[in-house]
Amino acid sequence: MTHQFNDQASELVDRPLLPPDHDAPRRAARLRELGLGQKRESEFDQFARELAAEAQRLAGLPEPPVAFVNLIGEDQFVGGVYTPPVAAELVDGILDTRIPLNAGYCPHVVVRRKALILDDVLDYPRFAGNPIVDRLMVRSYAGAPLTDRTGTVLGTVCIVDSEPRPWGKAGLELLKRRAADLAARINLREGLPE
């Protein structure tokens, strides 16, 4: 089955930012095996809502940030997302279900197999100027790998905000804990205990 990127995301395909991903075929096969990455999951939308609320409390924000579950196969598949009302118009049509692999920061988290915290993306020349991030006006990013029971990094759980945010160690721990929580939920799809 072939999927098309939305019109806005398709403009981003030409930007090569991603390091080599040697686990891509195994990851794509594992996602298919789990039945993930083909449709939005209401469970993942709820998870993203919970993650956004926790991040809001942690950082003392007036509004929750955008949070999502991003599955990385042949492309990036937004399996679940929470967008606060103040950001809905900006995000609508950009953060659709599928985005190219070279857009955003989540593929870097997957390839590195460890969390990435960018309190202010403009402080990192390697990551500044990413087209999808610029369109979404992202100034801070925090993402952790979503690793299943086989050790396969399926994607990420992450939060983004339009303002620089010092997520710090507490933010890192929040993301790692919530990624482990979601991995346990995914285990249940195979009938395995949490």
N, C-alpha and C positions, 0 to 999 in steps of 0.2 A: 504494500500500500504506500503510495507516495503522498506526502503532505506538503502543502505550500506554506511559505512564510507569509505573514501579512505584508501589505505593501510597504509599510514604514520599516519593518524589520528587514525586508529583503535588500534595502539599500545598504545594510551594514555588512554584507557578506564579504566585501573586498578587503577588510581590515585584518591582517594576520597578526594576532596577539598571542595566540595560544601555543604553549610549548607542546612538544610531541606527547601524544596520549596513547601509550602502548596497550592500555587496558580497555580501550574503546570497544573492540569486538566482544570481549567477555562481558562487559557491562551491558551492552545492547542486548545480548542473548539473555542475560539474567533479568533485565527489565521485562523482556517478552515472557520469560518463564513465570514471572510473578504477575503478569497481566497488568503491568504498569506502563504509563507513558502513552496510552492510546486515547484516554479521555480524562477530563478533569474529575477529581475525586472529591466528593462532598466532605469526606473525612479529612482530607488534606486541607480543604478550605477552612474547616473548623480548627484544625491544628494551627494554621497560619493566623487565624483570628486570636487564638490563645497566646501564640508567640508574640504577636504585636502588643497585646495587653500586658504581658509580662515585661516586654522591653519598655513600654511606656512607663510602667511603675518603676522599673529599675533606673531609668534615666530622668524620671520626674518630668516627662513631656506633657504638654497640654493636650496633644492628640497622639494616638498610636502611630507608629511608623508603618510603612508598607512591609509586609512579611510574606514570604512565599516558600513553597517547596518546589525545587527545581530538579527535575530528573534529566540526566545527561546521557543520551544515547547517540544516535546519528546526528541529533540536534539537541537543543535545549527544549524540554517540554515542561511548561508550568503546570504542575500537577495540582497545585492548590495555591490560592493567593488571598490575602486580605489587603484591601485598599481602603484607607479611611476616606470618608466623604470629601474632605478637603483636597485629596489628591486624585480622586476618581477621574475627573476630566482629563488630567494630565496623563494618567496611566492608561486610560481606555484607548485601545487600538495600538498601543506600543507593546505592552506586556501581555500579548495574546498567548494562545496556547503554545505556539512554537516560535523559537527564535534561533538564529544561527549560532553555531558554537563559538565564533569569535566575537560575540557581543556580550558585554558584561563581565563579571568577575567569577561567577560560579564555576565555569570550566577550569579556572586556575585552582580553585579549592579542590576540585575533583582530581586533577592531575597531581597536585602536591600532596593530596591525602591528609591535609591538615587545615585547620581553621585559618581564616584570613580576616583580620580586623583592619579597616582603613577608617580611622577617625575622621580624616579629611582627605578625600581622594586627590585633591589638588596638591597635597604634600608628596605625592608619589608619581613622578613623571612617567613611570612605566604604565601606570593605570589611569592617569589623567587623559582626557581626550577620547575616551571610549564613546563611540557614537550613541549607543542605546542609553548609556549612563548620562550623557549630555542631554539627550532628549527628555529623559525623566527628571533631569535636574538633580541627580543624586550627588550628595556631598559626603555622605558617610555610608559605609558598607560593612556588614559583619555577617560572615557565613561560616558554617561548619559542615564537614562532610557527613553525608547520610550513608553509613556503612552497615551492610546487612550481615547476617550470621555467617556468610561464607567469606567475609572480608572484602566483598565487592563494594566499592563506593558507587552507589546508585545515583547520587546527586548531592544536593545541598538543602539545608534549611538556612534561611537568611533574612536579614532585615536591612532596609535601606531608608535613608532619610534625606530630606532636602537641605538639612543644616549639618555642619560638622558636629559630631557627637563623640565624646570621650567614653567609648564603651568599656574600656579597661578590662581588668581581670574578671570582674563580675559579669560583664557582657559576654566574654569568652566562655565562662563557665555556664551561663544560661544557654547559649547556643549548643554547646557540647552536650549538656544534659538533655535538652529538648530533642536533639538529633538522636540520642540514644533512646529516648521515649518513642519517637516515631519508628525507629528501627525495630523496637519491640512490637509495635502494632503491626508492622509489615510481617514479622515472624508469624503472627496469628493467621495470616493469609495461607501459610503452609501448614497450619494446624500445630505449630510449635508453641511451647509455653513462652510467656513473656520473659 
